[in-house]
Every structure is written in structure tokens, then in C-alpha cells.
Amino acid sequence: MSRLSGVEVREGFFERLPVEDGVADMAVACSAFTCEAGHGGDEGLAEMLRVCAPGGLVVVIWPDDPAWLVARGFAHVEFPGEMAVEFGSVDEALELARVFSPEAVGWIEGSGSSRVPFEVLGTNGPRDLCWRRA
């Protein structure tokens, strides 16, 4: 596992982040933030902006409603090309697919690959993000 120096991960709810005002260079949410109250919403955006230092970034990876974020001053960026999940082994891919994506089991068995495209797993890949400076 790789380590990054100077990075601290904290768990919390969007409406009450356990971080002081203006201390984060970046506040990131990946596939958890939505425009709905209780899952982010305007209150969650305000909280993410609160914890960012001036010039810091708020980044929402794999946004559920990019237009909602763009209307609030965010830039939307999309990344083309194939995206895939790289499992530790074919056995691991099969084990997890049997639980979460049964429709992918045949493809994994047939390909013998531990690299499984998101489309095979039946979901869109995290190919976009929205960002805004604080």
C-alpha cells in the first residue's frame, strides 16, 4: 500500500465535518455526495467550503448530478476511455462479482482477467468530477 505524506483522512457527515475552519487544502467526496439533503446538498457544499483554506479545492468525484454542481460554480471535467476495476486476482474478481455483479461472472471466467471494465460490472465508471476553489 502506498502512503502519502501530509495527507490526513477524516470520517464525518457532510453537514458536520470534523475539521476546523479553513485548514484543508482539499475536501473530496467520491460517489457519496448528492444534491439531496442528508447526502450533501447545499448544506454539505457549504461545509466542504468552510473547511477549505482560501484557494483550496472542493472536489466531487463521480457526481450524481453535475449540472447541479455547475449551477453552484463548479467546473465539470470528464475523462474519456475505458475504465476498469483492477482486482487483486481473478479469484477475488469472481468472489466479489458473485455478490455484487453476478452478470459479470461469465465474462470474468471467460476472459481470465482480474481487470474488469465497469461496463461489464454493470455500472458507469468514475469518469468525471466537479471541482471548485474555495
Protein Blocks (a to p, Z undefined) as FASTA:
>chain_A
ZZdehiacddddfklccbdehkafbdcdehkacfbehilpjmlmmmmmmmpcghiacdde
hiablmlmmmnopacdddedjdddddfbfklmmmmmmmmmmmlmmmmmmnopabdcfkln
opacdfbccdddZZ
